[in-house]
């Protein structure tokens, strides 16, 4: 879906009147359009052949920092959910001094 959107954006840019006025802009947008169409056909081929998983594995090996960022995000999300459930638990309790202190913390 993302590559289809990128192709749509690049084709919309090609139809922009500025392309008629600026040859350098037309050249850049044409290059972008070609790249987006190639990316889309590559992605479609991977999906149709059922090798999208291996494409993601190779993508992760090329960009290891992305894989680490995804893991950090998942860990942070789990921490957030755990803390949110604690907050909800303290909000349901009677509002005494210790409960309010823990809720504030």
Beta strands, then each sheet from edge to edge (+ up, - down):
end
